[in-house]
């Protein structure tokens, strides 16, 4: 894996230009441009917080921070994995015509969406302060959650980028699966509200420990459990190892399918 990262580092200027071009393309001909990165999460926060705080019978301030502390990492996971499925296919010209480390493309997807992720985190903490949510010492666990989540989605981005080359329907299939997975994740509701008989299946959700790494220290004011941290570490390590291995084993055959 280190050799692959080293190759990407050697092409760091190309990597940076790739991310920059995608950022420019996203807001091309847009009047507000980058401001949409701020406005969109704020609109989602206000709309869903008002609706689901009423449905869950929670105080708006309390539910708003709980919801957004889960929604921000979820959006990062969802955006990266769905975009990564098309990362190699959409850059087929580079893959087949010139030499460039193919890892650049799934990793550029991670870097691009990390911009939105960072903005979302800033808004999250700003909202927590504005709404009077006490930020306790448990928030010191927050950087660990960021590192593990980035590692987790980085591994998935490599795996999905390779899968998308050989199975073009995968991006559509995954888009539908993530739609269902969102409602199976305790973002719009607390897991404790789920019936105990069904809750055991919700616990199998691979995003659950990563969501808890954000929700518990920021919204609930206590450190994540040891079990949550261990599960997140194991999932992140497995994702990186399997994703990188699958990508490296298959990348030599990419040009045959592009």
C-alpha positions in Angstrom: 0.0 0.0 0.0 2.9 2.4 0.8 4.2 2.0 -2.7 0.9 3.0 -4.1 0.7 6.0 -1.9 4.3 6.9 -2.9 3.3 6.8 -6.6 0.4 9.1 -6.0 2.7 11.5 -4.1 5.1 11.5 -7.0 2.1 12.7 -9.2 0.9 15.1 -6.5 0.6 18.0 -8.9 -1.6 15.9 -11.3 -3.6 14.8 -8.2 -4.1 18.4 -7.0 -5.1 19.5 -10.5 -7.6 16.7 -10.8 -9.3 17.7 -7.5 -9.2 21.4 -8.5 -10.8 20.7 -11.9 -13.6 18.7 -10.2 -14.3 21.5 -7.8 -14.4 24.0 -10.6 -16.7 21.7 -12.7 -19.1 21.3 -9.8 -19.8 25.0 -9.5 -19.3 26.1 -13.1 -22.0 28.6 -14.2 -23.4 28.6 -10.7 -24.2 32.1 -9.3 -23.5 31.3 -5.7 -20.6 28.9 -6.5 -18.8 27.5 -3.4 -21.5 29.1 -1.1 -23.7 26.1 -2.0 -21.2 24.0 0.1 -22.4 26.1 3.1 -26.0 26.6 2.2 -26.9 23.0 1.3 -26.0 21.4 4.7 -27.6 24.3 6.6 -30.9 23.9 4.7 -30.8 20.2 5.3 -30.1 20.8 9.0 -33.0 23.2 9.4 -35.5 21.2 7.5 -34.9 17.7 8.8 -34.2 18.9 12.4 -37.6 20.7 12.6 -39.5 17.8 11.1 -37.9 14.9 13.0 -37.6 16.7 16.3 -41.4 16.9 16.2 -41.7 13.2 15.2 -39.3 12.0 17.8 -40.7 14.3 20.5 -37.2 15.7 21.1 -36.2 19.3 21.9 -35.2 21.0 18.6 -31.8 22.1 19.9 -30.9 18.6 21.2 -32.2 16.7 18.2 -30.6 19.1 15.7 -27.1 18.5 16.9 -27.7 14.8 17.2 -29.0 14.6 13.7 -26.3 16.7 12.1 -23.5 15.0 14.0 -24.6 11.8 12.2 -25.6 13.4 8.9 -22.2 15.0 8.2 -20.2 11.8 8.3 -22.9 9.9 6.5 -22.9 12.4 3.7 -19.1 12.1 3.3 -19.4 8.3 3.2 -22.4 8.4 0.8 -20.8 10.9 -1.6 -17.4 9.2 -1.8 -18.7 5.7 -2.3 -21.2 6.7 -5.0 -18.7 8.9 -6.9 -15.9 6.3 -6.6 -17.9 3.7 -8.5 -17.4 5.9 -11.6 -13.9 7.2 -10.8 -12.0 5.0 -13.3 -14.7 4.9 -16.0 -15.1 8.7 -16.2 -11.3 9.0 -16.5 -10.8 6.3 -19.1 -8.8 8.6 -21.4 -6.1 9.0 -18.8 -6.1 5.3 -17.9 -5.8 4.0 -21.5 -3.7 6.8 -23.2 -1.1 8.0 -20.7 0.7 6.7 -17.6 -0.6 7.9 -14.4 -1.1 6.0 -11.1 -4.7 4.8 -11.3 -5.0 5.2 -7.5 -5.1 9.0 -8.2 -8.7 8.8 -9.3 -10.5 7.1 -6.4 -8.3 9.0 -3.9 -9.1 12.3 -5.7 -12.8 11.5 -5.0 -12.0 11.2 -1.3 -10.1 14.5 -1.4 -12.8 16.3 -3.3 -15.5 15.2 -0.8 -13.2 15.9 2.1 -13.7 19.6 1.3 -17.4 19.3 1.9 -16.8 17.1 4.9 -14.6 19.7 6.5 -17.1 22.5 5.8 -19.9 20.3 7.3 -17.8 19.7 10.5 -17.3 23.5 10.9 -21.0 24.1 10.6 -21.7 21.2 13.0 -19.5 22.8 15.8 -20.9 26.2 15.0 -24.4 25.0 15.4 -23.5 23.2 18.6 -22.1 26.4 20.1 -25.1 28.5 18.8 -27.6 26.0 20.2 -25.8 25.8 23.6 -24.7 22.2 23.4 -22.0 21.7 26.0 -18.8 20.5 24.4 -17.2 18.2 26.9 -13.7 16.6 27.1 -15.1 13.7 25.2 -14.9 15.8 22.0 -11.1 15.1 22.1 -12.1 11.8 20.6 -13.4 13.6 17.5 -10.1 13.5 15.5 -10.0 9.8 15.9 -13.5 9.5 14.3 -12.3 11.6 11.4 -9.2 9.6 10.8 -11.0 6.2 11.0 -13.9 7.4 8.8 -11.5 8.7 6.1 -9.6 5.4 6.2 -12.8 3.4 5.9 -14.2 5.4 2.9 -10.7 5.4 1.3 -10.7 1.6 1.2 -14.2 1.5 -0.1 -13.4 4.1 -2.8 -10.6 1.9 -4.2 -12.8 -1.2 -4.1 -15.8 0.5 -5.7 -13.7 2.2 -8.4 -12.3 -1.2 -9.5 -15.8 -2.8 -9.3 -17.3 -0.1 -11.4 -15.0 -0.9 -14.3 -16.1 -4.5 -14.6 -19.7 -4.0 -13.5 -21.2 -0.8 -14.9 -24.5 -1.3 -13.1 -22.8 -1.3 -9.7 -23.0 2.5 -9.3 -26.8 2.3 -9.7 -27.2 -0.7 -7.4 -25.0 1.0 -4.7 -27.0 4.2 -5.0 -30.2 2.3 -4.1 -28.5 0.4 -1.4 -27.2 3.5 0.3 -30.7 5.0 0.1 -32.0 2.1 2.2 -28.9 2.1 4.4 -29.5 5.7 5.4 -32.9 4.8 6.9 -31.3 1.8 8.7 -28.8 4.2 10.3 -29.6 6.0 13.6 -29.4 9.5 12.1 -33.0 10.6 12.1 -33.8 8.6 15.2 -31.9 7.2 18.2 -31.1 3.5 18.1 -32.7 3.1 21.5 -36.1 3.8 19.9 -35.8 0.7 17.7 -37.5 -2.4 19.0 -35.0 -4.7 20.9 -36.0 -7.6 18.6 -35.0 -5.7 15.5 -32.1 -3.7 17.0 -29.7 -6.6 16.7 -29.9 -6.3 12.9 -29.3 -2.5 13.0 -26.1 -3.2 14.9 -24.8 -5.0 11.9 -24.7 -1.7 9.9 -21.0 -1.1 9.1 -21.5 2.7 9.4 -22.9 2.4 13.0 -19.5 2.6 14.9 -18.4 5.6 12.7 -21.6 7.5 13.3 -21.3 6.8 17.1 -17.7 8.2 17.0 -19.3 11.6 16.1 -22.7 11.5 17.7 -21.6 10.3 21.2 -18.8 12.8 22.0 -20.5 15.8 20.2 -24.2 15.4 20.7 -24.5 13.1 23.7 -21.5 14.4 25.7 -19.7 11.1 26.5 -16.8 9.2 25.0 -17.6 6.3 22.6 -17.3 2.8 24.1 -14.2 0.7 23.8 -16.3 -1.7 21.6 -17.3 1.1 19.3 -13.7 2.2 18.8 -12.4 -1.3 18.2 -15.1 -2.1 15.7 -14.3 1.2 13.8 -10.6 0.4 13.8 -11.2 -3.2 12.5 -13.6 -2.0 9.8 -11.3 0.8 8.7 -8.2 -1.5 8.5 -10.1 -4.2 6.7 -11.5 -1.7 4.2 -8.1 -0.3 3.4 -6.4 -3.7 3.1 -9.2 -5.3 1.0 -9.9 -2.2 -1.1 -6.2 -1.7 -2.0 -5.6 -5.4 -2.7 -8.6 -5.6 -5.0 -7.6 -2.5 -6.8 -4.0 -3.5 -7.4 -5.0 -7.0 -8.5 -7.4 -5.8 -11.1 -6.0 -2.4 -12.4 -3.9 -4.1 -15.2 -7.1 -5.2 -16.8 -8.9 -1.9 -16.7 -8.0 -0.9 -20.2 -9.7 -4.0 -21.6 -13.1 -2.7 -20.3 -12.8 1.0 -21.0 
